[in-house]
Amino acid sequence: MFCQKCNVPYIIGGDFNIIRFSSEKNKGGIHKHSGIFNSIINSFGLIDLHLSGGKYTRSNNQSPPTLERLDRLLMDKSWENLFPSVVFFKLPREMSDHNPTILTDNISISLPKINFRFELSWLKYPEYLSRVQEIWNSPCHAESAFDRIQLKLKKFKQHFKGWGFNNQGIERKIKQQLNEELLILEQIEEQAFLSLEQVQKKVHIQSTLLKMLEDEEMY
């Protein structure tokens, strides 16, 4: 009904909870309504965007797992004409049974200006308090007590603006490496069962990512 009445470019995406072909399930077989789903897509000339980074987007997290392609993006020809270079790819499953997916037009975005903001997460670093003490106790030449406080706060801001950004960068890099390893394991899992060592590694990575997420939420 939506596709019939829509006269502007459109894209539809999400978890359709249905596969189109038997190849979209590692154990084969199709859903009883797969034929109807395919007929709807073909009737309106919708384009099923290719998924990069793997074949499946959902796992039942069992051993051995059932893997399926349930998440997809469908667009009409007008939308494709507007954005011909879009890429649709999946990220690794950190906790959910579904892979997060991203649609991008490959346009690079410049990094925003780094503004100073105190982060509660800094308190988890053992060296934080000692750095604060070192900066606060460093020699400070000013005419009044108020000016000295202002100058000390300025030094604090200058130091921790870069310090906090660097620490966040290190954590982002670690998280990115873990996600890359997890995605590789998922791609191996799409072709064959994981070995015991690979399963243990996958569990360890997911536990580490969960701990990092809990730390972020805690602070």
C-alpha positions in Angstrom: 0.0 0.0 0.0 2.8 2.4 0.9 4.7 1.6 -2.3 1.6 2.2 -4.4 0.9 5.6 -3.0 4.4 6.9 -2.6 5.5 9.3 -5.4 8.9 10.3 -3.9 12.1 8.3 -3.7 12.1 5.9 -0.8 14.1 3.3 1.0 12.7 0.6 3.4 14.9 -1.2 5.8 15.1 -3.3 9.0 14.4 -6.8 10.3 11.9 -8.3 7.9 12.0 -11.6 9.9 11.9 -13.6 6.6 14.5 -14.9 4.1 14.2 -14.6 0.4 16.2 -17.6 -0.8 17.5 -20.8 0.8 21.1 -19.4 0.4 20.2 -16.9 3.1 20.1 -19.6 5.7 23.2 -21.7 6.6 21.0 -24.8 7.1 18.9 -24.2 4.0 15.1 -24.1 3.6 12.8 -21.1 3.0 9.9 -19.5 4.9 6.4 -20.3 3.8 5.8 -16.7 2.8 9.2 -16.2 1.0 7.4 -16.4 -2.3 5.0 -13.7 -1.5 7.8 -11.5 -0.1 9.7 -11.9 -3.4 6.6 -11.1 -5.4 6.1 -7.8 -3.6 9.7 -6.8 -4.2 9.6 -7.7 -7.9 6.1 -6.1 -8.4 7.3 -2.7 -7.3 10.7 -3.0 -8.9 12.5 -2.7 -5.5 16.3 -3.1 -5.4 17.6 -5.3 -2.6 20.9 -3.7 -1.6 23.9 -6.0 -1.5 25.2 -6.7 2.0 28.9 -6.3 2.5 30.9 -8.0 5.3 29.1 -11.3 5.3 26.0 -13.3 4.2 23.9 -13.4 7.4 22.6 -10.8 9.9 21.1 -13.0 12.6 22.3 -15.9 14.8 20.4 -18.0 17.3 23.6 -18.0 19.3 23.5 -21.8 19.7 26.2 -24.4 19.0 26.1 -25.0 16.1 24.3 -21.8 15.2 21.5 -21.2 12.8 22.4 -18.2 10.7 20.0 -16.2 8.6 19.8 -13.0 6.4 16.8 -11.3 8.0 17.9 -7.6 7.8 17.9 -5.8 4.5 17.4 -2.5 2.7 15.0 -2.2 -0.2 15.0 1.0 -2.4 13.2 2.1 -5.4 14.9 3.1 -8.6 14.5 6.9 -8.0 16.3 6.5 -4.6 19.1 4.6 -6.3 19.5 7.4 -8.9 19.9 9.9 -6.1 22.4 7.9 -4.2 24.1 5.5 -6.7 27.3 4.9 -4.5 25.7 3.8 -1.2 27.2 0.9 0.6 25.3 -1.4 3.0 27.4 -3.4 5.4 27.2 -5.2 8.7 29.1 -4.8 11.9 29.9 -7.7 14.3 27.4 -8.9 16.8 28.7 -7.8 20.2 25.7 -8.9 22.3 22.5 -9.0 20.3 21.4 -11.9 18.1 21.3 -9.5 15.1 24.2 -7.7 13.5 24.1 -3.9 13.5 24.0 -2.6 9.9 25.1 0.7 8.4 24.2 2.5 5.2 26.7 5.0 4.0 27.2 7.1 0.9 31.0 7.0 1.3 31.3 10.8 1.8 34.0 11.5 4.3 33.1 13.8 7.1 35.8 16.0 8.7 36.3 15.6 12.4 34.7 18.2 14.6 36.7 20.6 16.7 37.7 19.0 20.0 36.0 20.9 22.8 36.9 20.5 26.5 34.5 18.5 28.6 35.2 16.8 31.9 34.4 13.0 31.6 33.6 10.9 34.6 35.3 8.0 32.9 38.6 9.8 33.6 38.3 8.7 37.2 38.8 5.1 36.3 42.4 5.8 35.2 44.9 5.3 38.1 47.1 8.2 36.9 44.3 10.8 36.8 44.5 12.1 40.4 48.3 12.2 40.4 48.2 14.3 37.1 45.6 16.7 38.7 47.8 17.1 41.8 50.9 17.7 39.7 49.2 20.4 37.6 47.6 22.1 40.6 50.8 22.2 42.6 53.0 23.4 39.7 54.4 27.0 40.1 51.9 29.6 39.1 52.7 33.3 39.0 49.7 35.7 39.2 48.8 38.8 41.0 45.9 37.5 43.0 44.5 34.2 44.4 41.6 34.4 42.0 44.0 34.9 39.0 46.1 31.9 40.2 43.0 29.7 40.4 42.0 30.8 36.9 45.4 30.1 35.5 45.5 26.6 37.2 42.1 25.8 35.7 43.4 26.9 32.3 46.4 24.6 32.6 44.1 21.8 33.7 41.9 22.3 30.7 44.8 22.5 28.3 46.4 19.3 29.6 43.3 17.1 30.0 41.7 18.2 26.7 44.4 16.3 24.8 44.9 13.6 27.5 41.2 12.6 27.4 41.1 12.6 23.6 44.1 10.4 23.4 42.7 7.9 26.0 39.4 7.8 24.1 41.3 7.2 20.9 43.2 4.3 22.4 40.0 2.7 23.6 38.3 3.2 20.3 41.3 1.5 18.6 41.1 -1.5 20.9 37.4 -1.8 20.4 37.9 -1.5 16.6 40.5 -4.3 16.7 38.2 -6.5 18.8 35.3 -5.9 16.4 37.4 -6.7 13.4 38.5 -10.0 15.0 34.9 -10.8 15.9 33.7 -10.1 12.4 36.4 -12.4 11.0 35.2 -15.2 13.3 31.6 -14.6 12.2 32.6 -14.8 8.6 34.4 -18.1 9.3 31.3 -19.3 11.1 29.3 -18.6 8.0 31.3 -21.1 6.0 31.9 -23.9 8.7 31.6 -24.6 12.4 34.1 -22.8 14.6 36.7 -24.9 16.4 36.7 -25.0 20.2 39.6 -22.5 20.3 37.7 -20.1 17.9 34.5 -20.4 20.0 36.5 -19.6 23.2 38.1 -16.6 21.4 34.7 -15.4 20.3 33.3 -15.6 23.8 36.3 -13.8 25.2 36.0 -10.9 22.7 32.3 -10.5 23.3 32.9 -10.5 27.1 35.6 -7.9 26.7 33.4 -5.7 24.5 30.5 -6.1 27.0 32.8 -5.0 29.9 33.9 -1.9 27.9 30.3 -1.0 27.3 29.4 -1.4 30.9 32.3 0.8 31.9 31.1 3.5 29.4 27.6 3.4 30.9 28.9 3.4 34.5 30.7 6.7 33.9 
